[in-house]
């Protein structure tokens, strides 16, 4: 599950393995190994991945399906706008 979530998040951010590796300070091969399940990221790197993608470690591990969006630094008006966009997107799925 971890490897699938790392890959899904990387792709949702439109990042190549090389770009993600650069951001995290590791090699492309390291990212590839995580995504293929050959190795697990260290605890420090695991936390760094979660922070970079702004998800919980539970989400990364597949223990939680909730993927909250951080609104730190946004005004109440901006947060309200985001909520309306999400509501609209959910309504269009029905």
N, C-alpha and C positions, 0 to 999 in steps of 0.2 A: 504494500500500500504506500509506504514512504516513497519508494522509487517512482511510482505512478504519479503521486502528488507533486513531487519535485518537477518532473517532466511537464505535467499539465500546467503548473504555475509558470514555469519558464516559457512555455509556448504562449500562454495567455498574456504574458508581458512582451511577446514578440522578441524574445531573446534567443540567440544561438547559444550553444554550449560554451563557445569561446567567450561570448559576452558575459554570460553568467559567471564563468570561471574568473574572468578579469575583475568583476565587481566583488567577488568573494575572496580573491587573492589565492586561488588554487589553479591547478592545471585543467585544461579541457578534458584530459583523460580522467581526472578525478570526478568531474561532473558526469561524464559518460558512465563511469563505474557505479556511481550512485544510482543513476537512472536505469541501469541494467541490473541492479541488485547485486553486483559483485562485491561491493563494500558499502558500509554505512558511514555517514559523516560522523566526525567526532562530536561529542556533546557541545563543545564550543561552536563548531561549525553548524550544527543542527539549529542552535539558537540563532546564529547569524542568518541562516536561511529563512527561518520564521520571521525574523525582524525585517529582513529585506523585502519579503513578499507581504509583510504586514498581516500575517496569519498567526494563529495560536499553534503551539507545538502539538496540541491535541488534534488540530485540523491536519497538520502535516502527517501525523501518524495514522490518520483515518479514524480516530476515536470520536471525532465530532464532525458533523456535516455542516455545522454553522461556520460561515466565513464572514465574520464581522468586518465592516469597513471602518477604519480609523477616521474620525472627524476632528482630531486634534488640530487646533489652530484655525478652524473654520468658524465663521459667524453663525448665529442661529438661523439667519436667512439662508445662508449657503447650505446648512444642514437640512433645512426644510426643503430646499430645492432638490437635493439629492434624494430625499425620501419620496418626493413626488415622482421623480424619474424612476425609482425602483418600483413604486406602486404601479406606474404606467406600464413598465416592462412586464410585471407579473400579470396584470390584467390582460395584456396582449397575448399571453401564453394560453389563456383559457379558451 
